[in-house]
Structures are given as C-alpha cells and as structure tokens.
Amino acid sequence: MPVLFTAVLPKGTLNALRQPVLAIDDQLALRTWRAQDVPAVRAAFDCPRIQRWHPRRMDSDEEAWEWIAGWTRQWQDEIRTSWAITHNDRAVGQIGLRNIDLEQGAAELSYWVLPEARGAGLAARAVEPMTRWCFDAVGFHRLFLKHSTENMASCRVATTAGYVPEGTLRAAMLHVDGLHDAHVHSRLRTDEGNDDGSA
Ligand SMILES: CC(C)(COP(=O)(O)OP(=O)(O)OC[C@H]1O[C@@H](n2cnc3c(N)ncnc32)[C@H](O)[C@@H]1OP(=O)(O)O)[C@@H](O)C(=O)NCCC(=O)NCCS
C-alpha cells in the first residue's frame, strides 16, 4: 500500500555517499574501521563498563574482524553505520548510527570510548562533527539517543553535545540485569535556528 507522504530522504541516499573522515581537531578524527583496529575492538567488547551498556560479548579476533568488515555492508544496506574515533589514527572509541530510518529522516546515535581515552569529554566532541555531517551532508532532520537512566555518563555526553532531554521511556532497554527505564535525547536540524537547519 502506498504511503501518503513524501519520504524525508529517498532510499539510496546514504548508499550514494562515501563514508567520510570527519576531523575533530589535529589529532582526533572519525574514520572507517580497519583491520589494524582488531585489538581496540576486542578491548572494547572486553571492557565491563562498555559491556554494561552494550550487552554483547566477543570471543575471538575473527569475530572482531567480522564486526569491522560488516560495517561496509550495513552502510550499503542503510541500516547502521560506525566510525572509529581515533587519536593520531589509533582507534580509541566508536560512534555511529543505529535504526537509520531514511523515510522519517531519523537515526539513533551510539558511542563508546575505551577506558584509556575517557575523562576528556571525547564522546561529546565526537558527536559534534557527526551530527553536522548527518544534518548538512545527508539531510537527516532528527538524531536521537537513548540511555539507561542509570547511565549518567551517557546523559552528560548527550546534554553536552546539545541533545535535548525529551523524557523517559519506561522499561525500554534490556540489559543483563533486566529492563531499564531509558532517557531519550534528541537534536533536530531545525534546532540550529533556521528552517533548513543551516547556521
Ligand atoms: C559514555 C562514555 C562514552 C563517555 O566517555 P567520555 O567522553 O570519555 O566522557 P567523560 O569521562 O569525559 O565524562 C563525560 C561527563 O560524564 C561524567 N561522568 C563520567 N562518568 C560518570 C559516571 N560514572 N557517573 C556520572 N557521571 C559520569 C563526567 O563527569 C563528565 O561530566 P561533565 O560533562 O559534567 O564534565 C564512556 O563512559 C563509555 O564508553 N561508557 C560505556 C559505554 C556507554 O555508556 N555508551 C553509551 C551507551 S547509551
């Protein structure tokens, strides 16, 4: 059955683009994942604090490589994307989009930072160039993120990055200890003050 509205973004919008390198500053950047990042990916999936909020386990370097290689297909399928957050080209974190919905022009943010790089506000700094690229280059109109109400570090990241708190979803996120209430934060292209979102 045909829908009665025009999609915000047509199918193929993301696939038509190359995943860019996005600079944060001279040393920090967002880039695609590479084979050399296997140890960083293993370290992330072994980190108890990351596992706490990203409840998956990785058992081998092969799985880490499959995780890395899988991002190309997921970009082509316009489902999910991921960038390595790098310091002097060494992966120290992850930022990406989940639940990409081109029809609605919306996507959900995801991020983690390895313990060695935490404490300097890196995640919030990484959110900024990705948000700009999503609004200006792709044309998304809404980016949002959800975090357990117990994950106060993520709440601070979202707020610092200008993601406005929208409310609480009850028992909305399943973690290893059961269902957690979740805060939702969002940023809209039109939040920047102009109808088209441009500054
Ligand atoms: C969330 C995460 C990416 C933040 O890493 P970071 O960018 O290095 O963040 P910082 O350590 O600099 O802390 C950012 C803010 O959170 C606060 N914070 C950090 N850890 C905290 C904690 N355990 N409890 C409460 N606040 C905390 C800091 O004080 C800082 O606050 P400020 O903005 O007022 O200065 C990192 O903690 C992480 O990878 N966590 C596990 C994965 C995760 O939670 N991902 C998000 C899932 S929704």
The ligand as an SDF file (V2000), in Angstrom:
LIG
                    3D

 48 50  0  0  0  0  0  0  0  0999 V2000
   29.7650    7.3470   27.9720 C   0  0  0  0  0  0  0  0  0  0  0  0
   31.2340    7.4340   27.5720 C   0  0  0  0  0  0  0  0  0  0  0  0
   31.3320    7.2600   26.0610 C   0  0  0  0  0  0  0  0  0  0  0  0
   31.7480    8.8200   27.9640 C   0  0  0  0  0  0  0  0  0  0  0  0
   33.1500    8.8420   27.7600 O   0  0  0  0  0  0  0  0  0  0  0  0
   33.9380   10.2650   27.7250 P   0  0  0  0  0  0  0  0  0  0  0  0
   33.5690   11.0140   26.5110 O   0  0  0  0  0  0  0  0  0  0  0  0
   35.3770    9.9780   27.9550 O   0  0  0  0  0  0  0  0  0  0  0  0
   33.2710   11.0230   28.9580 O   0  0  0  0  0  0  0  0  0  0  0  0
   33.9800   11.6520   30.2480 P   0  0  0  0  0  0  0  0  0  0  0  0
   34.5970   10.5810   31.0740 O   0  0  0  0  0  0  0  0  0  0  0  0
   34.8450   12.7690   29.7990 O   0  0  0  0  0  0  0  0  0  0  0  0
   32.7090   12.1750   31.0450 O   0  0  0  0  0  0  0  0  0  0  0  0
   31.7260   12.9950   30.4280 C   0  0  0  0  0  0  0  0  0  0  0  0
   30.8240   13.5250   31.5280 C   0  0  0  0  0  0  0  0  0  0  0  0
   30.1930   12.4240   32.2060 O   0  0  0  0  0  0  0  0  0  0  0  0
   30.5120   12.4550   33.5920 C   0  0  0  0  0  0  0  0  0  0  0  0
   30.7060   11.0670   34.0480 N   0  0  0  0  0  0  0  0  0  0  0  0
   31.6490   10.2100   33.6320 C   0  0  0  0  0  0  0  0  0  0  0  0
   31.4920    9.0200   34.2600 N   0  0  0  0  0  0  0  0  0  0  0  0
   30.4240    9.1680   35.0760 C   0  0  0  0  0  0  0  0  0  0  0  0
   29.7490    8.3040   35.9890 C   0  0  0  0  0  0  0  0  0  0  0  0
   30.1440    7.0330   36.1750 N   0  0  0  0  0  0  0  0  0  0  0  0
   28.6720    8.7840   36.6580 N   0  0  0  0  0  0  0  0  0  0  0  0
   28.2470   10.0490   36.4760 C   0  0  0  0  0  0  0  0  0  0  0  0
   28.8400   10.9200   35.6050 N   0  0  0  0  0  0  0  0  0  0  0  0
   29.9160   10.4760   34.9360 C   0  0  0  0  0  0  0  0  0  0  0  0
   31.8070   13.2390   33.6810 C   0  0  0  0  0  0  0  0  0  0  0  0
   31.9660   13.8130   34.9760 O   0  0  0  0  0  0  0  0  0  0  0  0
   31.5880   14.2840   32.6090 C   0  0  0  0  0  0  0  0  0  0  0  0
   30.6860   15.2460   33.1190 O   0  0  0  0  0  0  0  0  0  0  0  0
   30.7850   16.8050   32.7040 P   0  0  0  0  0  0  0  0  0  0  0  0
   30.3180   16.8680   31.2750 O   0  0  0  0  0  0  0  0  0  0  0  0
   29.8440   17.4670   33.6360 O   0  0  0  0  0  0  0  0  0  0  0  0
   32.2130   17.2100   32.8490 O   0  0  0  0  0  0  0  0  0  0  0  0
   32.0860    6.3500   28.3060 C   0  0  0  0  0  0  0  0  0  0  0  0
   31.9070    6.4800   29.6900 O   0  0  0  0  0  0  0  0  0  0  0  0
   31.7520    4.9440   27.8820 C   0  0  0  0  0  0  0  0  0  0  0  0
   32.2710    4.4320   26.9010 O   0  0  0  0  0  0  0  0  0  0  0  0
   30.8340    4.2820   28.6370 N   0  0  0  0  0  0  0  0  0  0  0  0
   30.4310    2.9150   28.3360 C   0  0  0  0  0  0  0  0  0  0  0  0
   29.5970    2.8440   27.0680 C   0  0  0  0  0  0  0  0  0  0  0  0
   28.3720    3.7220   27.1370 C   0  0  0  0  0  0  0  0  0  0  0  0
   27.8520    4.0280   28.1970 O   0  0  0  0  0  0  0  0  0  0  0  0
   27.8970    4.1430   25.9420 N   0  0  0  0  0  0  0  0  0  0  0  0
   26.6930    4.8960   25.8320 C   0  0  0  0  0  0  0  0  0  0  0  0
   25.5210    3.9650   25.8360 C   0  0  0  0  0  0  0  0  0  0  0  0
   23.9880    4.8750   25.7260 S   0  0  0  0  0  0  0  0  0  0  0  0
  1  2  1  0
  2  3  1  0
  2  4  1  0
  2 36  1  0
  4  5  1  0
  5  6  1  0
  6  7  2  0
  6  8  1  0
  6  9  1  0
  9 10  1  0
 10 11  2  0
 10 12  1  0
 10 13  1  0
 13 14  1  0
 14 15  1  0
 15 16  1  0
 15 30  1  0
 16 17  1  0
 17 18  1  0
 17 28  1  0
 18 19  1  0
 18 27  1  0
 19 20  2  0
 20 21  1  0
 21 22  1  0
 21 27  2  0
 22 23  1  0
 22 24  2  0
 24 25  1  0
 25 26  2  0
 26 27  1  0
 28 29  1  0
 28 30  1  0
 30 31  1  0
 31 32  1  0
 32 33  2  0
 32 34  1  0
 32 35  1  0
 36 37  1  0
 36 38  1  0
 38 39  2  0
 38 40  1  0
 40 41  1  0
 41 42  1  0
 42 43  1  0
 43 44  2  0
 43 45  1  0
 45 46  1  0
 46 47  1  0
 47 48  1  0
M  END
$$$$
